[in-house]
Amino acid sequence: MPLQIDRIEKLLSNFMTENVLGEGDNDGDFLNNIPLGSVDAINSFDSEIKSDKRKFKKLAHLLYLLGGDTTQKIVYSHMNKLITNEAGVLYSGQGKKKKLPCMNLTLYNVILVATRKWLSTATEVDIKNQLHFYWPQQSHA
């Protein structure tokens, strides 16, 4: 229970002291584009956060606020927030099986930052492993 109280206090502190999500300005409107539903949308969004560090930080903070108890839950909630299943079937962690590599995207770095901010014990290897298992499979209906 004390761990949950600490996390709640940490969230409230961050929320009260930072205007990271851009309330009151139009700079946060780019977040209305998620979840991303196509390769073009992912590439466009990725370019946007790569070229604008403020947008990178806003997205990382938004994902951080999703929280989670384990690395798996955190990474899965981040991915579900960012990418639709339709777009997700076209990607894999490292681009195996003729899919596009997620780890080459700036979105991967955002996930690393947000996950580590929430769960400081999460390593890059842990996060990569969870990304490896996340990707939805294409249905064979």
KETILUM-645934 format. One record per residue (C-alpha): residue number from 1; chain; residue in one letter; y, x, z. Coordinates in Angstrom, 3 decimals. Last residue first. Example, Ala and Ser with C-alpha at 12.3 -4.5 7.8 and 13.67 -1.06 7.14 Angstrom:
@pos = 2; unit = A; code = s; c2 = -1.060; c1 = 13.670; c3 = 7.140
@pos = 1; unit = A; code = a; c2 = -4.500; c1 = 12.300; c3 = 7.800
END
This chain:
@pos = 141; unit = A; code = a; c2 = -15.876; c1 = -9.973; c3 = -41.109
@pos = 140; unit = A; code = h; c2 = -15.992; c1 = -6.193; c3 = -40.817
@pos = 139; unit = A; code = s; c2 = -13.178; c1 = -5.859; c3 = -38.292
@pos = 138; unit = A; code = q; c2 = -11.125; c1 = -2.682; c3 = -38.405
@pos = 137; unit = A; code = q; c2 = -11.391; c1 = -0.791; c3 = -35.153
@pos = 136; unit = A; code = p; c2 = -8.539; c1 = -0.583; c3 = -32.691
@pos = 135; unit = A; code = w; c2 = -7.413; c1 = 2.902; c3 = -31.672
@pos = 134; unit = A; code = y; c2 = -7.428; c1 = 3.563; c3 = -27.935
@pos = 133; unit = A; code = f; c2 = -10.285; c1 = 6.038; c3 = -27.461
@pos = 132; unit = A; code = h; c2 = -8.542; c1 = 9.096; c3 = -28.921
@pos = 131; unit = A; code = l; c2 = -5.290; c1 = 8.049; c3 = -27.299
@pos = 130; unit = A; code = q; c2 = -7.045; c1 = 8.157; c3 = -23.928
@pos = 129; unit = A; code = n; c2 = -8.331; c1 = 11.655; c3 = -24.633
@pos = 128; unit = A; code = k; c2 = -4.901; c1 = 12.827; c3 = -25.758
@pos = 127; unit = A; code = i; c2 = -3.374; c1 = 11.507; c3 = -22.501
@pos = 126; unit = A; code = d; c2 = -5.937; c1 = 13.290; c3 = -20.354
@pos = 125; unit = A; code = v; c2 = -5.505; c1 = 16.517; c3 = -22.381
@pos = 124; unit = A; code = e; c2 = -1.727; c1 = 16.296; c3 = -22.005
@pos = 123; unit = A; code = t; c2 = -2.206; c1 = 16.115; c3 = -18.259
@pos = 122; unit = A; code = a; c2 = -1.588; c1 = 13.138; c3 = -16.022
@pos = 121; unit = A; code = t; c2 = -0.773; c1 = 14.207; c3 = -12.442
@pos = 120; unit = A; code = s; c2 = 2.878; c1 = 13.157; c3 = -12.813
@pos = 119; unit = A; code = l; c2 = 1.920; c1 = 9.529; c3 = -13.377
@pos = 118; unit = A; code = w; c2 = 5.035; c1 = 7.517; c3 = -14.248
@pos = 117; unit = A; code = k; c2 = 7.103; c1 = 10.349; c3 = -15.728
@pos = 116; unit = A; code = r; c2 = 3.982; c1 = 11.900; c3 = -17.201
@pos = 115; unit = A; code = t; c2 = 3.148; c1 = 8.700; c3 = -19.052
@pos = 114; unit = A; code = a; c2 = 6.691; c1 = 8.217; c3 = -20.336
@pos = 113; unit = A; code = v; c2 = 7.038; c1 = 11.808; c3 = -21.569
@pos = 112; unit = A; code = l; c2 = 3.622; c1 = 11.935; c3 = -23.229
@pos = 111; unit = A; code = i; c2 = 4.107; c1 = 8.511; c3 = -24.832
@pos = 110; unit = A; code = v; c2 = 7.483; c1 = 9.619; c3 = -26.219
@pos = 109; unit = A; code = n; c2 = 5.836; c1 = 12.756; c3 = -27.591
@pos = 108; unit = A; code = y; c2 = 3.222; c1 = 10.635; c3 = -29.384
@pos = 107; unit = A; code = l; c2 = 5.986; c1 = 8.427; c3 = -30.795
@pos = 106; unit = A; code = t; c2 = 7.430; c1 = 11.607; c3 = -32.349
@pos = 105; unit = A; code = l; c2 = 4.476; c1 = 11.392; c3 = -34.712
@pos = 104; unit = A; code = n; c2 = 2.062; c1 = 14.210; c3 = -35.532
@pos = 103; unit = A; code = m; c2 = -0.291; c1 = 13.096; c3 = -32.744
@pos = 102; unit = A; code = c; c2 = -0.780; c1 = 9.738; c3 = -34.433
@pos = 101; unit = A; code = p; c2 = -2.711; c1 = 11.237; c3 = -37.336
@pos = 100; unit = A; code = l; c2 = -3.262; c1 = 8.913; c3 = -40.326
@pos = 99; unit = A; code = k; c2 = -6.822; c1 = 7.840; c3 = -41.047
@pos = 98; unit = A; code = k; c2 = -9.355; c1 = 9.332; c3 = -43.470
@pos = 97; unit = A; code = k; c2 = -12.063; c1 = 9.505; c3 = -40.779
@pos = 96; unit = A; code = k; c2 = -9.992; c1 = 11.854; c3 = -38.608
@pos = 95; unit = A; code = g; c2 = -6.222; c1 = 11.729; c3 = -38.281
@pos = 94; unit = A; code = q; c2 = -5.872; c1 = 13.467; c3 = -34.914
@pos = 93; unit = A; code = g; c2 = -5.379; c1 = 10.476; c3 = -32.629
@pos = 92; unit = A; code = s; c2 = -6.371; c1 = 7.821; c3 = -35.127
@pos = 91; unit = A; code = y; c2 = -4.286; c1 = 5.614; c3 = -37.360
@pos = 90; unit = A; code = l; c2 = -4.746; c1 = 2.861; c3 = -39.973
@pos = 89; unit = A; code = v; c2 = -6.430; c1 = 0.480; c3 = -37.513
@pos = 88; unit = A; code = g; c2 = -3.272; c1 = 0.634; c3 = -35.383
@pos = 87; unit = A; code = a; c2 = -1.112; c1 = -0.984; c3 = -38.037
@pos = 86; unit = A; code = e; c2 = -3.017; c1 = -4.266; c3 = -37.919
@pos = 85; unit = A; code = n; c2 = -3.570; c1 = -3.878; c3 = -34.173
@pos = 84; unit = A; code = t; c2 = 0.198; c1 = -3.883; c3 = -33.653
@pos = 83; unit = A; code = i; c2 = 1.966; c1 = -0.724; c3 = -32.497
@pos = 82; unit = A; code = l; c2 = 4.477; c1 = 0.086; c3 = -29.750
@pos = 81; unit = A; code = k; c2 = 3.816; c1 = -2.268; c3 = -26.814
@pos = 80; unit = A; code = n; c2 = 0.037; c1 = -2.142; c3 = -27.237
@pos = 79; unit = A; code = m; c2 = 0.260; c1 = 1.653; c3 = -27.474
@pos = 78; unit = A; code = h; c2 = 2.258; c1 = 1.958; c3 = -24.270
@pos = 77; unit = A; code = s; c2 = -0.027; c1 = -0.466; c3 = -22.422
@pos = 76; unit = A; code = y; c2 = -3.069; c1 = 1.512; c3 = -23.580
@pos = 75; unit = A; code = v; c2 = -1.527; c1 = 4.813; c3 = -22.493
@pos = 74; unit = A; code = i; c2 = -0.699; c1 = 3.491; c3 = -19.009
@pos = 73; unit = A; code = k; c2 = -4.031; c1 = 1.777; c3 = -18.495
@pos = 72; unit = A; code = q; c2 = -5.950; c1 = 4.893; c3 = -19.553
@pos = 71; unit = A; code = t; c2 = -3.838; c1 = 7.246; c3 = -17.453
@pos = 70; unit = A; code = t; c2 = -4.568; c1 = 5.094; c3 = -14.436
@pos = 69; unit = A; code = d; c2 = -2.688; c1 = 2.603; c3 = -12.266
@pos = 68; unit = A; code = g; c2 = -0.134; c1 = 1.403; c3 = -14.796
@pos = 67; unit = A; code = g; c2 = 3.586; c1 = 1.440; c3 = -15.484
@pos = 66; unit = A; code = l; c2 = 5.350; c1 = -0.685; c3 = -18.091
@pos = 65; unit = A; code = l; c2 = 8.679; c1 = 0.756; c3 = -16.872
@pos = 64; unit = A; code = y; c2 = 7.735; c1 = 4.148; c3 = -18.306
@pos = 63; unit = A; code = l; c2 = 7.441; c1 = 2.575; c3 = -21.747
@pos = 62; unit = A; code = l; c2 = 11.043; c1 = 1.345; c3 = -21.548
@pos = 61; unit = A; code = h; c2 = 12.168; c1 = 4.726; c3 = -20.232
@pos = 60; unit = A; code = a; c2 = 10.487; c1 = 6.580; c3 = -23.082
@pos = 59; unit = A; code = l; c2 = 12.104; c1 = 4.183; c3 = -25.572
@pos = 58; unit = A; code = k; c2 = 15.527; c1 = 4.722; c3 = -24.064
@pos = 57; unit = A; code = k; c2 = 15.041; c1 = 8.497; c3 = -23.971
@pos = 56; unit = A; code = f; c2 = 14.033; c1 = 8.673; c3 = -27.648
@pos = 55; unit = A; code = k; c2 = 16.938; c1 = 6.384; c3 = -28.532
@pos = 54; unit = A; code = r; c2 = 19.324; c1 = 8.760; c3 = -26.776
@pos = 53; unit = A; code = k; c2 = 17.674; c1 = 11.728; c3 = -28.528
@pos = 52; unit = A; code = d; c2 = 18.521; c1 = 10.327; c3 = -31.971
@pos = 51; unit = A; code = s; c2 = 16.902; c1 = 12.108; c3 = -34.942
@pos = 50; unit = A; code = k; c2 = 13.297; c1 = 11.833; c3 = -33.771
@pos = 49; unit = A; code = i; c2 = 13.820; c1 = 8.294; c3 = -32.477
@pos = 48; unit = A; code = e; c2 = 14.984; c1 = 7.095; c3 = -35.902
@pos = 47; unit = A; code = s; c2 = 12.410; c1 = 9.081; c3 = -37.832
@pos = 46; unit = A; code = d; c2 = 9.636; c1 = 7.489; c3 = -35.747
@pos = 45; unit = A; code = f; c2 = 11.071; c1 = 4.014; c3 = -36.347
@pos = 44; unit = A; code = s; c2 = 11.039; c1 = 4.607; c3 = -40.109
@pos = 43; unit = A; code = n; c2 = 7.549; c1 = 6.102; c3 = -40.064
@pos = 42; unit = A; code = i; c2 = 6.165; c1 = 3.283; c3 = -37.893
@pos = 41; unit = A; code = a; c2 = 7.814; c1 = 0.590; c3 = -40.024
@pos = 40; unit = A; code = d; c2 = 6.471; c1 = 2.184; c3 = -43.202
@pos = 39; unit = A; code = v; c2 = 2.959; c1 = 2.458; c3 = -41.704
@pos = 38; unit = A; code = s; c2 = 3.081; c1 = -1.216; c3 = -40.799
@pos = 37; unit = A; code = g; c2 = 3.284; c1 = -3.573; c3 = -37.822
@pos = 36; unit = A; code = l; c2 = 5.521; c1 = -1.893; c3 = -35.254
@pos = 35; unit = A; code = p; c2 = 5.653; c1 = -3.623; c3 = -31.885
@pos = 34; unit = A; code = i; c2 = 8.538; c1 = -3.081; c3 = -31.647
@pos = 33; unit = A; code = n; c2 = 11.586; c1 = -3.671; c3 = -33.833
@pos = 32; unit = A; code = n; c2 = 13.636; c1 = -5.204; c3 = -31.001
@pos = 31; unit = A; code = l; c2 = 13.793; c1 = -1.715; c3 = -29.469
@pos = 30; unit = A; code = f; c2 = 16.277; c1 = -0.735; c3 = -32.198
@pos = 29; unit = A; code = d; c2 = 18.711; c1 = -3.169; c3 = -30.591
@pos = 28; unit = A; code = g; c2 = 19.223; c1 = -0.797; c3 = -27.646
@pos = 27; unit = A; code = d; c2 = 22.247; c1 = 0.826; c3 = -29.327
@pos = 26; unit = A; code = n; c2 = 24.013; c1 = -2.537; c3 = -29.491
@pos = 25; unit = A; code = d; c2 = 25.748; c1 = -2.070; c3 = -26.170
@pos = 24; unit = A; code = g; c2 = 25.910; c1 = -4.078; c3 = -22.954
@pos = 23; unit = A; code = e; c2 = 22.463; c1 = -3.166; c3 = -21.763
@pos = 22; unit = A; code = g; c2 = 21.520; c1 = 0.180; c3 = -23.274
@pos = 21; unit = A; code = l; c2 = 18.035; c1 = 0.756; c3 = -21.964
@pos = 20; unit = A; code = v; c2 = 19.063; c1 = 3.887; c3 = -20.097
@pos = 19; unit = A; code = n; c2 = 21.813; c1 = 2.424; c3 = -17.948
@pos = 18; unit = A; code = e; c2 = 20.559; c1 = 4.496; c3 = -15.077
@pos = 17; unit = A; code = t; c2 = 21.180; c1 = 4.204; c3 = -11.333
@pos = 16; unit = A; code = m; c2 = 19.904; c1 = 0.693; c3 = -10.568
@pos = 15; unit = A; code = f; c2 = 16.849; c1 = 0.774; c3 = -12.814
@pos = 14; unit = A; code = n; c2 = 15.829; c1 = 4.253; c3 = -11.731
@pos = 13; unit = A; code = s; c2 = 16.163; c1 = 3.378; c3 = -8.061
@pos = 12; unit = A; code = l; c2 = 14.343; c1 = 0.103; c3 = -8.534
@pos = 11; unit = A; code = l; c2 = 11.466; c1 = 1.831; c3 = -10.296
@pos = 10; unit = A; code = k; c2 = 11.211; c1 = 4.546; c3 = -7.627
@pos = 9; unit = A; code = e; c2 = 11.325; c1 = 1.945; c3 = -4.857
@pos = 8; unit = A; code = i; c2 = 8.515; c1 = 0.015; c3 = -6.547
@pos = 7; unit = A; code = r; c2 = 6.499; c1 = 3.218; c3 = -6.946
@pos = 6; unit = A; code = d; c2 = 6.970; c1 = 4.150; c3 = -3.280
@pos = 5; unit = A; code = i; c2 = 5.991; c1 = 0.634; c3 = -2.208
@pos = 4; unit = A; code = q; c2 = 2.838; c1 = 0.873; c3 = -4.308
@pos = 3; unit = A; code = l; c2 = 1.916; c1 = 4.205; c3 = -2.704
@pos = 2; unit = A; code = p; c2 = 2.555; c1 = 2.752; c3 = 0.783
@pos = 1; unit = A; code = m; c2 = 0.000; c1 = 0.000; c3 = 0.000
END
